């Protein structure tokens, strides 16, 4: 209840004690507001030293204090904290929990929400200790899995918190089975890779697992996604990857078009095979300076730029390899040197494609497929 008060969920709530009316007294009505704040408590200790001196130690400890302030119809304001707050909560706990349940109804009502039959078919090959050979998930695990599955019906994420030994790994397998996931990726510490694979096979009948250790493993893992050829058995597949492996970034290179039709190019070759009719790469500042110089020179000789030539100079910049739009930064064309300073995305709001791509594989073990 203290966390509910600290979050402000009970602010400006009206409490009414109907029992007073039954006893012939007027109803007690209170307007409440709760808060939590930190206070610093100072303590001092004295310790006698062998040489006769005294050592003084000063300590300051931060503590969180929760209190509730009430206002009655007569305008009397009373603040409750410490033991008085405990007595206040004991008296009004039914009303306070009713307010929370009404304003924030729980998504899951402990009814398995239609997942009972599916959850009852999982983990049937592992007997539960102390239950005379019965197998399957524990009731608490079924409710936890059903609650998370209910959450995932309307949201894209859910968090499960539990102590060691409560069956979080089995719970995750049950959730994947409840979602009928054809592909599931598990990110775990290195020493738990084998455990995750073992638990999934125990809980979810017919599932296949694989350790994602190399780039080629990832290619095999996604080989049977929609639009690609299916695996012979079409079984659900779980890929387990170590955290240390996931932290190893794959090779990447910039992907952009410079002076030609929209197409991915070249990064890894030093851009030596790109045809540039205007010669070397020029920054935006150099382009503007060159345009001013050339225009003054041509004007001195009685010549002017055509609109097509001016447009051509303005579009000397990085283009998106997908939509072909010229990339701008601060109202001017983006230069290649500026692109290479960061990983950027297309400035066209309708595209937003990355201006970088996965680099070629570097060893035989990383060959696709």
N, C-alpha and C positions, 0 to 999 in steps of 0.2 A: 504493500500500500504506500510505503514511503516513496518508491519510484514513480507511482502514479501521481502522487502529490507534487513531486519535484518536476514532473513533466507538465504540470498545469492543467491536468484533465479535470480537476475538481474545483477549479476557480469559478466563482459566481454561481455555484450550485445552491439550491434552496432545500434545506432539510426540514421536514415536518414530522413531529411525533404525534401520531394519531392516538397513541395510548393515553395521552393526557385527556383527550375528549371523553374516552370511555370511563375515566376516573372522575369526571365532573369538572375538570380543569380546562382552561383554554389551551388550544393547540400551541405547542412550542415550535416556533419557526425561527430558523437561523440561516443567514446568508454566509457562506464560508468562502475562504480563499487560502490556499496553501502555498508554501514556498520552501525551498531548500537553499542553504547558503553555507559557505565555509567560514569557520572561526579558527583563530590561532590560540592555542593554549600554551602558556609559558610555564616551565617548571625549572626548579633550581635544586642542585644537589651539592652537598659539601662532603669532602673526603679528606681525612687526616693523613698527611704524608709522614714518612719516617723521620724527616728532619724537623718536625714540629710545625711545618707550615700546613695550610689548609687549601685544598684544591676545590674550586667552585665550578661546577658544570651547569651551564644553562641550556635547556632544551626547549624547542618550539615545535609543537605538533599541530598539524592541520586536521580538523574534524568537520564533518558535514552535519549540520543541524537542520532538522525539519520541524516546522511548526505550522499550525492552522490558526487563522484569525477568524472570529465569528462576529456577526452583527445581528442583534435581535431587533424586533419592531420598535422598541423604546430607544434605539440608538446606542445601546451599550455595546462596546467593543471589548472582546476578551481574546487573548492570545494563549494558545495551549502549546506546550513543548515539554519534552522529557516525560516524566511519569504522568503528568496531567494529560499529555497527548495520548498516551496509551489508554487511559481511562476514557477519554473522549472517543477514540476509535472503537473500543469495546462496546460502547453504548450505541454508536451510529454505524457500525460495520455493515449491518444488513442494508441500510439505506445507501451507503457509499458504494458497495459492490453492485447494488441494483442500478445505480446511476451509470457506473462504468459498463455494465452489461448492456444497458439500454442504448448508450451513446456509441459504444464500440462492440457490437455483437461479434462473437467469435465466428470465424469462417467455418470451422469444423465443430460438429456437435457430438462427437464420439459415437457415430452411427455407421462408421466405415464407408459411408457415402457411395454405396454401390460397388466398392472394391473388395468386399468380403470374400466372394467366391474366388477371385483371382489370387488374392493374398493367401487364401487357404490351400492353394495348390503349390506353393513355393516351399523350398527347403524340406521336402518330404524324405530325403535320404539321410537326414541328420537327426538322430533321436535327441530329445530334450532331457538333460540329466534330471533325475528325481521324479519323472512323470510316467514311470512304468512303460517306457518304450514309445511314448507319443512323440511324433515328429512334427516339424513345421515351425513357423515363426511364433514367437511368444505374443500373447495378447497386446502387451505394451508396444512391441515392435509393429504389429499390424496397425494399431491406432496411429502411431507416429508416421508410418508409411502412407496411410490413408489421408492423414492431415496434410502432408507435403504434396501428395498427388492432387488433393483438392485445391491447394494453393496454386499449383502449376496449371490448373485449368484456366486461370485468369491472369497469371503473372508469369514472368520469364525466369524468376529466380526464387530460391528458397534456401534457408539456412537451418541445419540440424546441429544441435549442441548436445553432447552427452559425455558421460564419464567413460573411462576405459572399461571394456567388457560389456557395455550395454548393447553392442551389436550394430554399430554405425555402418560397418562395411556391409553386413547383411541387409541393413536398411536401404543402403544405396542400390544394391542389386535388386531389391524388391521394387524400388521406385522406377528403375530402368525397365523392369518387366511390366510394371503398371502403365508406363508410358508407351509400351510396345516399340521401344527404340530399336531401330535397325542398326544404328551405330552409336556407341557410347565411348567417350574418352575419359579416362581416370588419370588424374595427376596426383602422384603420391611420393613419399620419401623413397630413396633407393632400396632400403631394406624391406619394403612392404610390397614390392612388385609381385613376387610369387604369391603372397597372401591374398592380394586382390584378385588375382586370376583364380586361385583356389576357391575363394568365397563365392565368386560369381558362378562358377561351375556347380557349386554345392547348392546354391539358392535357386538359380534360374535354370530349369531343365532345357537342354538343347543349345545353350549359348556356347559360342566359341570365343576364345580370348587370344590375344597376341601382344607381345612386348614390342612397343614402338621404340626402337633403338637407333634406326638409321632413316635417312630420307626415303630409301626404297621401301622400308616398312610402312611409311605413311602412304606411299603410292598404292601398295597392296591393300592397305586398310580402306581406302576410299575407292577401290576399284569397282565396287558393286553399288555405288550410290545411284539414285534415280537418274535415268538417262544413259547408264552404262550397263555393260553385260553383268547379269546376276551370277552369284556364286552357285555352284551346283546344288547345294543343299538349301540355299537362301536362308541360312540361320542367322540370328542376331549376332553381332560381332562387337566385342569390347576390346578397345585398345588401351593398354596401360603404359604410361610414360613416366619416367623418373623426373623429379623436379630439377635435378642437376642437368639432365639432357634438355629439358624444356628451356633452361636459361641460356643454352648455347644457340645463339641466333644463326639463322641460315645466311648464306651469301646473298647480297642484293646489289643492284646497280640502278642508277638513274634511268628512267625511261621517258623519252620525250622526242618530239619531232622538231627539226630545225631547218626550215627552208624547203621542205618537200611535202607530199601528201601525208595525211595523218597515219602514222604507223609507229610501232615500237622500234626503237633503235638504242644505241649501240654500246654505250658505257664501257664495257670490258675491252674494246678495241681502241680506246683512246680517241674515238670519234674521227679516225683517219679516213674512213670510207664514206663520209658524208659529203655530198656535193654542195658546195656553197658558192653560188655565183658571185657573191660580193667579197669572197676571199676569206681572210682570217676572222675569227670570232670577235665581235665588237660588243662592248658594254653599251648600256643605254645612253650613258653620258657621252661616250665617243660617237655614237650614232647621231645624237642631237647636234654635237659640235661639228661633225662631218657634214650633216645636212645644212647647217648654217653656212659653213665655209663654201660648200659646193654651190649653194643657192646664190651667195654673194658673187662667186666667180662667174656663174652663168649669167647673173643679172648684169655684171660688168660687160659681158660679151653680148648682151642683148637677148639672152635665153632665159627661160623660166621653167620650173618643174611643172610637169603635168599633174593632174589630180591622181592619176594611176601611179606615177612615180612617187608622189608624196605618200600615198597609201602603202606602197610597197616598202618604203623606208620605215614607216610606222609599225609595220608588221614584222620587222626583223627581230623576232624574239622567240622564246620557247613556246612551243605549241603542245597541247595535250595529245598524247598518242591515241586517244579514244575518240574524242569529239572534234579535235582539230582546232579548238579555240586557242587564240594567242593568250598567253598567261601575262597577267599584269600584277604589279605590286606598287602600291602607293600611287596609282594612276598612270604608271608608265610600264612599258614592256619589261618582263622579267628577263634578266641576263643569265647566261649559262653559269657564270661564276656564282651568281646568287642562288641559282637552283642547287648547285652542288654543296651549298653551305648547310642544307637541312633536307629532311624528307618532306616534300610538299605534296599537296593535293591540287587537283584542277580548280582554278578559281571560278569556273563556270558552275553556278549553283545547281544547274540541272544535271551536271555530270559528276563532279567531285571524285573523279577517278584518281588513283595514286599515280604520281609521277616517278615511280620506282617499281622495280619488278625483281622476281627471284632470279639470282644469277645461275649460270650453268653449273652443273655438278662437276666436282673436281677429282673424283676418284672412281674406280670401277665399282666399288661398293655402293656408290651413290647413283648409279645408273637407274633410270626410270624403269619400273616394272621388275 
